[in-house]
Amino acid sequence: MYQQKKKEKELKAKTAKVTVKEIRFGPQTDEHDYNFKLKHAIKFLEDGDKLKAFVFFKGRSILFKEQGEVLLLRFANDLE
C-alpha cells in the first residue's frame, strides 16, 4: 500500500497543471481592444494554457447577438 501510494504521488507531481484563461468581449468591442486581447490570447496559447473566449451582454446589448457571434468567429479565425 505504501509503495503504491508513493508511486501515485510521484505520478501526480509529474502531471502538467493546465490553467484555463478567459477573455471577455463586449458585443461592440473596438478594433484596438480586439487586437490587444488577441495579442494576449496568442501569448496564453504559446505558454500552454487553455483559452475560453466569450461575449458578455449587459442590458439592451442583447439585441446585438449577431455582432457577438461574428466577433467570436473572427477571433477564432485570427487565432488559427
C-alpha beads as a LAMMPS data file, in Angstrom:
LAMMPS data file: protein, C-alpha beads

80 atoms
79 bonds

1 atom types
1 bond types

-500.0 500.0 xlo xhi
-500.0 500.0 ylo yhi
-500.0 500.0 zlo zhi

Masses

1 110.0

Atoms # bond

1 1 1 0.000 0.000 0.000
2 1 1 2.782 2.414 0.919
3 1 1 4.680 1.787 -2.313
4 1 1 1.513 2.158 -4.370
5 1 1 0.593 5.485 -2.743
6 1 1 4.164 6.712 -3.167
7 1 1 4.087 5.842 -6.878
8 1 1 0.694 7.569 -7.353
9 1 1 2.005 10.674 -5.601
10 1 1 5.048 10.779 -7.906
11 1 1 2.868 10.425 -10.994
12 1 1 0.572 13.158 -9.751
13 1 1 3.516 15.511 -9.198
14 1 1 4.780 14.956 -12.743
15 1 1 1.497 15.837 -14.443
16 1 1 1.303 19.255 -16.035
17 1 1 -1.066 21.740 -14.478
18 1 1 -3.491 23.054 -17.084
19 1 1 -4.852 26.518 -16.482
20 1 1 -7.811 27.999 -18.303
21 1 1 -7.522 31.681 -19.181
22 1 1 -10.632 33.676 -20.028
23 1 1 -11.020 36.558 -22.448
24 1 1 -14.216 38.570 -22.305
25 1 1 -15.554 40.698 -25.121
26 1 1 -18.420 43.146 -25.302
27 1 1 -20.664 42.995 -28.370
28 1 1 -19.228 46.275 -29.704
29 1 1 -15.543 45.812 -28.865
30 1 1 -13.364 48.406 -30.577
31 1 1 -10.579 47.442 -33.022
32 1 1 -7.736 48.428 -30.686
33 1 1 -9.219 46.491 -27.761
34 1 1 -9.773 43.486 -30.010
35 1 1 -6.121 43.488 -31.140
36 1 1 -4.945 43.892 -27.533
37 1 1 -6.966 40.866 -26.412
38 1 1 -5.870 38.883 -29.462
39 1 1 -2.223 39.505 -28.580
40 1 1 -2.819 38.290 -25.030
41 1 1 -4.678 35.212 -26.285
42 1 1 -1.755 34.258 -28.510
43 1 1 0.612 34.632 -25.543
44 1 1 -1.609 32.428 -23.361
45 1 1 -1.753 29.701 -26.007
46 1 1 2.020 29.811 -26.534
47 1 1 2.501 29.349 -22.780
48 1 1 0.449 26.143 -22.983
49 1 1 -2.700 27.430 -21.303
50 1 1 -6.215 26.728 -22.494
51 1 1 -8.329 29.656 -23.600
52 1 1 -12.003 30.457 -23.144
53 1 1 -13.396 33.441 -25.021
54 1 1 -16.926 34.752 -24.617
55 1 1 -19.062 37.784 -25.277
56 1 1 -20.953 39.297 -22.363
57 1 1 -24.173 41.182 -22.925
58 1 1 -25.410 43.801 -20.498
59 1 1 -28.911 45.233 -20.538
60 1 1 -30.129 46.094 -24.014
61 1 1 -26.898 44.973 -25.666
62 1 1 -28.516 41.526 -26.016
63 1 1 -30.015 42.962 -29.216
64 1 1 -26.565 42.618 -30.819
65 1 1 -26.320 38.814 -30.674
66 1 1 -25.197 38.664 -34.297
67 1 1 -22.306 41.072 -33.660
68 1 1 -21.147 38.903 -30.763
69 1 1 -21.242 35.777 -32.898
70 1 1 -19.312 37.474 -35.714
71 1 1 -16.753 38.726 -33.200
72 1 1 -16.108 35.229 -31.805
73 1 1 -15.848 33.689 -35.277
74 1 1 -13.361 36.386 -36.295
75 1 1 -11.390 35.764 -33.101
76 1 1 -11.224 32.009 -33.778
77 1 1 -10.078 32.611 -37.374
78 1 1 -7.374 35.027 -36.261
79 1 1 -6.042 32.526 -33.724
80 1 1 -5.708 29.812 -36.352

Bonds

1 1 1 2
2 1 2 3
3 1 3 4
4 1 4 5
5 1 5 6
6 1 6 7
7 1 7 8
8 1 8 9
9 1 9 10
10 1 10 11
11 1 11 12
12 1 12 13
13 1 13 14
14 1 14 15
15 1 15 16
16 1 16 17
17 1 17 18
18 1 18 19
19 1 19 20
20 1 20 21
21 1 21 22
22 1 22 23
23 1 23 24
24 1 24 25
25 1 25 26
26 1 26 27
27 1 27 28
28 1 28 29
29 1 29 30
30 1 30 31
31 1 31 32
32 1 32 33
33 1 33 34
34 1 34 35
35 1 35 36
36 1 36 37
37 1 37 38
38 1 38 39
39 1 39 40
40 1 40 41
41 1 41 42
42 1 42 43
43 1 43 44
44 1 44 45
45 1 45 46
46 1 46 47
47 1 47 48
48 1 48 49
49 1 49 50
50 1 50 51
51 1 51 52
52 1 52 53
53 1 53 54
54 1 54 55
55 1 55 56
56 1 56 57
57 1 57 58
58 1 58 59
59 1 59 60
60 1 60 61
61 1 61 62
62 1 62 63
63 1 63 64
64 1 64 65
65 1 65 66
66 1 66 67
67 1 67 68
68 1 68 69
69 1 69 70
70 1 70 71
71 1 71 72
72 1 72 73
73 1 73 74
74 1 74 75
75 1 75 76
76 1 76 77
77 1 77 78
78 1 78 79
79 1 79 80
